[in-house]
Amino acid sequence: MNYELSNFQTPADGNNNDTITSGDTDLRRSSDNVSNGSSTTISSSSNSMDGQRYTTSSIDTGIDTNESTLSPIHTINSPSNVDIVHMDTVESMNRSQNPPINQSTTTTTTMPTESPGLRPTQSIRRMLPIESARVFGTNSRRTLRGIWNSNTSPFFATLVCCLNFSTICRFSISTYFLKGSFIIQFMVISIFFGLPFLLFLMSLGQYLGTGYMDMWFISPVFKGIGIAFMIIYGTIAIYTIVPTSWLLVYLRDSFLTTRDTPYKWSYCNRRFNGERCLKAWNSSASFSDQTHLGWSVSAYFHNSVMGHQDNGSSSTYAKLNVIMNLALLWILTFVILFRGLHNAGRVISFLAVFPLVLFIFVNIRFIEEFGDGIIYLFFSNGKTFLGDSLSWILAARECFMIWTLFGGVIINVYGHSRPTNLLRHTITLFIIITVILISSACFFASTIQIIISSNLQYIFSSFEKYSLVNFVRDGSKTGSSEPAHLETASNLLLGESLLDSTDAKSFESNYQVLRWATEIMPIALAIKGPKEISSFWAMTFYLSGVLMNFASHLVLWGSFVDSVIALAPNSLRQTKSTVVFITSFLGFAASVSINSWKNLHIVYFLDSCIGSICWISCLYLVLVVAILVIRGKPCAPYHLVSSLTIDNKLINWLLPTLTLHWTLMLPIILMVLSIFFTRSYRGLNLSWSQVIDDYPYWTPSIRLAWNILQTIPLSVVLIYLPLRLLFMLCMDRDQPIATRLRNLFLPDVVIFEPELSYGHHMGQISTIDQSPPLPDPPPKYSPPPSYSSATSKPLAKQFRTTRLASSITIDLHFLRETDANGDHGEKLPRKKSCLRRKSSNKL
């Protein structure tokens, strides 16, 4: 099978049926019946402009498919039964910048086919510079960016983005205090908004084969959206890894030498709230009174983990512990990602499955013994199902943070993916995540039951004052040991801001990072002690939390590195390891600066900024409008839906449904959520700006920085667009302004998706040019008539009917009947008088 890429026009006679034409570049495919020793040939027109010389490099992709398909910018050495790379996008050549390519000069490389016994991997030699060829393709981009080494890797990468330890803690607390109606509201919003939007993002990434930064070759003027996402995910990855380093301290202190050794957070700490803790200890009426644990557990967190002390100074030992933990996490990040995110598929798959298995084991252990608290999930909170505005808004925020917040990362994840059944991935993700979240809510209720059984009442703490860090009080004095009634709340990315009726009018945030892991689980372990609950379960709990958060960090940071490389792919792709090292070092330095003596204030500052999410929903609204409304073809819903599955009946049903949802309902929902999220702090009573303006622990400059940080991503989009237009008007003056505007907003692109793994839907041609349909195929070959029937029989008939034959006698005994294969059959019977006639008119 031979492949030839050349610069020529398609002949007018239409004989070139296997040629795909776009602009000045044709991909001609000619099939020959050759043996295993056949070769694959690429003839690529070379361009000697600017005196540039092509260089080559090798990339191992590991694609296992069936048919050879070549890209115009690749030379491929592969078995004949292997699909290598496919051309998806061809941008029209800018004739003012690129002179016509000399057709007489070609570069042809011929390579023998490998033996069938070899492993079906390919060595792709990339010809540089790519920009001089002016050929941009999603399949060539997909291959250059790298492809996952397993079809399940993008699924597990999406799982760790949607389901991390912060999500489990946040969802469990909201479910316990808002009761079972919160689960139903969450599932309703997920079905009508979260899952269709997740499916749109997954299909967009797989269809284009790019990430959130380099996908804007379809509409270059909107590249500012990719830069905005890069800022968001870089910030989230840097500050969310700091609480993971705190969990490592809990994991270290969960190792107990004997069953008689108490946990370190079980006794008072003299360096932090020592007097209050000792006073509560001394005032205990009996040995079973454990009111002091509220002070001791909080003192452990603020002193042993955070490094705070009563005199306002910091503990150097605690700070060094956290710095060493951060260094360990960032070193592991570099080691795993230095070859690229797509090469870390096995590690991410392991980190997605193993911690969930550990967490399920701990879940079963606690529910078995303390499952009586699950019944509290089904008690009524005194509000109607539809009339509880707080529950609905928190369910909408939770749905957005689970399914949508990391949407850009999901685009990048599936940009590395082979074509796969995305509909199956989405349904499986929904089932797994929903089951894990509901079981974690039961686990949390069992943990709270331990506190209730000890006659302790759980209250909401706040980190701003040392006197407010206590989170339990004696239930005998209040007349009830049930947790405080939740009046209003706001769920952020890493923690929650919970207020009861007495705190609703206060100016404190009542915010705590990972409240389940830093407050509720430690006091439950301290109450029961290692004799009743083995320290093994404590280690398993914190180990699963560390691994889940670290897996999410790997995917976030890998996508961030991909976006950095996409800024200058021709140069940075060759030094990917250096880029990963530099970005990881800068991330480590930034995370260390966050862990200063004001660490909790900085984390709350960033968490409240990201957690307001109103401006992030606005950014997604701009993305949807730019792709589906302004860009349209070849990124219309039809093209995205066709890549979801190979079932034609299912596609015919999904096409009108998802088209209506993506083009009409999705922008409306995002617009409504942006408005509601703006006033989602503490229900719908206050907006985020009003709360921050009244927050007494921040100076006016910090409040101004808080507002500016949220406007920076949207400002990047608004600033990049006019700057790109101005640059186009000032620099590219050779073309008409209409052509230049079209190249910015609607450039001519062709997306060609050959069959990588299954289905003819991956092999469609999508183009914005309304080209005429291909000519009908030629009729099937029919063999010509036999020699005798074509010559002898018509000649004999002619002799019978003409007057010339009246005096001529012809013996045709030598003629033989011929069969279909042209072989002579039996002789015809000889006639005595054949064609003998006498003329009636005698001269």
C-alpha positions, 0 to 999 in steps of 0.5 A: 500500500503506497501513500503519496503526498504531493501538491497538485490539483485533482484532475477534472475527469474525476479518476482520482477517487481516493484523494482528499483535497483542501487548499493546495494540499492533497493526500493521495492514497493508492492501493496495490496488491502487494505482499508483506514485503511492500513498502510505505512511501511518503512524498512530501513537497519541501519548502526551502523558504528562509533557508530552513532545513528539516530535522527529524526526531522519533516519538513512540506512540504505541498505537494499535490499529488496523490500517495505515493512514498518514499525515502530511507532516510525518514519515512513518515506519510501521507494519502494514496493519497498523494505523499511525496518525491521521490528518485532522486539520489543514489550515489554508496557506497564507500565500502572502507569507508562504511562497508557492511550493516547488512541485518539482522538489520532493522528499521521498522516504521508503521504508520496508514493512516490519515483520508481523511478529514485532510489537505494533508500535511506530516510530514517527519522524517529525519534520520541522519546522511545522509552521513552514508547511502551514499544515495543522492537524488534530491527529498530527497534534494528538500524536505529537502531544502523545497518546495514552498508553491505555484506553482506560487511562483517560477514564481514570484521569477524569475520575481523579479530577471529579472525585478527590478527597476534598470532594468526599469531605465536602459532599459528606458534610453537606449531606449530613447537615442538609439530609437526604434531600441534598442527594436527590437535588444533586442527582437532578442537577447532575442529570440535567446539567453536569453530565451533558456538559461533561459529555460535551467537554470529553467529546470536544477534547477527543474530537479535536485531539488537543488541550484547552490551550492549543484547541484554538486553531479553530478560532485563533481570536479566542485563544485568551480562553485557553490562557485564562484556564491555564491561570486558573488550573495553575493556581488551583494545583499550587494551593491545593497541594498544601493541605495534602502535605498537612495530611501527611503529618496526620499519616505519620502520627497515625503510626502507633507502636503499641495499642496502649499509646494514645494519639498525639492529638489526644492530650493538651498542647502547651504551646497552643491553647494550653490553658483552655485545654487544661481548664476543660480537663480539670473541670471534667466531672468524670473520666469519661468526660472528654470535652477537652478533646475539642481543644487538644485536636484543634491545638494539634492542627494549629501547632503541630501541623500549621506551626502556630503558637500562643505568642504569635510566633511560628514553630520552626520544626512544624514548618520544616516538616510541611516543607519536606512534605511539599518537597517530596510531593513535588519531586514525585510530580516531576518524576512521574510527569517528566515524560509527559502526562500521557506516559503517566497513565499507569500511575494515574490508573493505580492512584485512582483505584488503590485509594478508593479500595482503601477508603471503601475498606475503612468505610465498611469498618466504621459502618459495621460498628457505628452505623446507627448514625446513618438514620440521621441522614433521613431526618427532616431538617424542617424545610420542604424539598422544593422550598429549601433554597440553601440546599438547592444552591449548595447542590448546584455549587457541588455539581459545578465543582464536581463535573464542570470546574476541571472541564478544561483539564478533561478536554486536555485529558481526552485530547491524548485519547484514542477514539473511545465510547465516551457515552459509556465513560460518562455513565460509568463515571456517574455511577461510580462517583455517586455510589462513592459519595453516598457511601462516604456520607454514611461513613461520615454519619457513623463518625459523627455518631461516635461524638454523639455517643460520648455526650459531646455536641459538635459545633462549627469552629473558625480559625481567625481567633484562638478562642473559636477553634474549639468544635465540641462542647458538653452535651449535658450542659446544652441538653442535647448532643446532636450537632448544631443546627445549620443555618447557612453555609457555603461549600468551597473547594477545600473546606466549608463555611458553616454557621448556626443560628448564633453565628449567622450574623457574625463576621467570622468565616467559620471556615475549616480546611478538610473539616472531616480529616482535621476535626471529626475523624481525629476526635473520633479516633481519640474517643475510642482509642487504638484499642477499639479502633486500630491505628491501622484504620487511621493510617488507611484513612489518611493514606487514601486521602493523600493518594486521592489528592495527589492523583488529582494534583498530577492530572492538574499539573500535567495539563498545566505543563501541556498548556505551557508547551502549547504556547511554543510547541516547536521549541518547548516540545523538544525540552519537555523534561526541562519544562516540567522541572522548571514549572515544578520548581516554581510550583514548589516555591509558590506552595512553600510561600503559601505555607507561611505563618499566615498559611490559613489566611492565604488558603482561605483567600485563594479558596474563597476566590476560586470557590465563588465560581461565578466568574468561572461559569462566565468563562465556560459560557464564553467557551460554549458560545465561541465554539458552538455559536461563532465557530460552528462547523466543523465543531458543530454538535453533529460532529461531536455527537457522531464521535460518541459511540458507534451505535447508529440508532443511539446517535440518531436519538442523541443528536437532536437531544444533545444539540438542543441541550448544548446550543440552547439550554447549556448557555442559559443554564450557565448564565443563570448559575453565574447570577446565582453563584454571585450571591451564593455566600451563606445562601442567597442572603449576601454576595461574595463582594459584600462579605469580603468587604465586611470581613474584618481580618483583611486589609483594604489592599487584600480585599482589592487583590481578592477582586482583581484575582477573579477578574484577571482570567476574564480580563485576559479574554477581553484584552486578547481579542482586541489586541489580536484584531489590532495586530491583524489590522496593522501587520497583515495588509496584503489580504482584504480585511474580510479575509483577515477577519475570517482567518481570525474567527472562522479559518478554513479547517478540515478535520479528518478522523480516520478509523483509529479503533472502531466505527465509521463515525471516526472516519468522517470528513468535516469541513466548513467548505460546502464541497460537492458530493463525491462522484458515484463509484464506477460500476462493477467490472463485467468481462467482455463477450467471447470472441465467437459471439463478438465476431463470427455469429454477427458476421454469419448473420450478415452473410445470410441476409445480404444478396452477396451471399446468394452465390457464395457457399461458406462452410462454418464447421471450424467455428466452435462454441466458447465457454465463459473462460474463453476455452473452445467447446464442441464443434458445431454440426456440419451442414451439407448446404449452407447459405446456398441460394440461386439468383432468380434473375439470370443474365 
